[in-house]
Amino acid sequence: MVVNVCNFTRPSGDVPALLNIDETRTLFHEFGHGLHGMLTKTQYPSVSGPNVARDFVELPSQIMEHWAVEPEVMKMYAHHYKTGEVIPDSLIAKMQAAADFNSGFETVELVGAAMLDIQLHMQENYDNFDVVNFENQITKKIGMIPQITYRYRAPYFSHIFNGGYAVGYYSYLWAEVLDADGFEAFKEKGIFDQAT
């Protein structure tokens, strides 16, 4: 059994909970983890679902994010909550045109977080260790500008301390390479091609 528990925007007054595009991508991402867990067939459960090599674990979830923003798929779920009107092509085109906006900042943030993860785990002595100062030193060392901030600051970067990603946060970036290649196969054959 797989359960996805999500933390999305709450309803407000008479308006139901409406997912923005980032929340929708997150839903597809987490559903990808769920599918990975449910569809894994292996003799040894210790190497099934999320218990795979860190270099691979994010691939099934991140490849699912591509479907969230495919026009054919968006027309299946993106409807106006009052009228039921399907998302117009003009809005999809605007979203696609803006898709890479700030992607450089996002990439630098992910690289910075991966570097912070690796450097934190290379320390041999944590006596009197000031994690905030250490984060500031790493940020300066890699030349990360102040306008780019870490999604998870070092004091609460739980992925790398209790989330199974110790010295493995880079896997999100690596999965982007793999999922881009993988999704191309679906684009070539059709995004709903079951054989692919």
C-alpha angles and dihedrals in degrees: 000000000000125000125188113203112191136191106215135159111293125235115270120212109305092348115096122223105289120192119225118214093267091053090046091053089048090052091051089045094053091043086056089057088049093051090047090055096044098043099044112114114190138138091232118054089198088075098040133100111347092356093087131106112303089237089064107031096091097045099087092047097043094046088056090059088069091065091054091068101035109117093228091054096040089057088059096057111012103089129145107262094226106032101027089229112159116242108274121244090238091061092046089052091052091049091050091048090053096042095100095043109129091000089134090058090048092050092049090049091052093046090048092050091048090050091048090050093051095044093047090054093048092063114112098193127040097176108131088356114172104204095188092052089046090052090050091051093050091046091053093043093056092043097241108172120232092247089069114070131184116257088220117032115218096256092060102025090129095167090073098041107039105359100077096254100105105151086352107088088107086074091085090062093043090050089056088062092047096043093049089055093042095049090051087068089058092046090053095050099030125279092257096047104132095199091061 
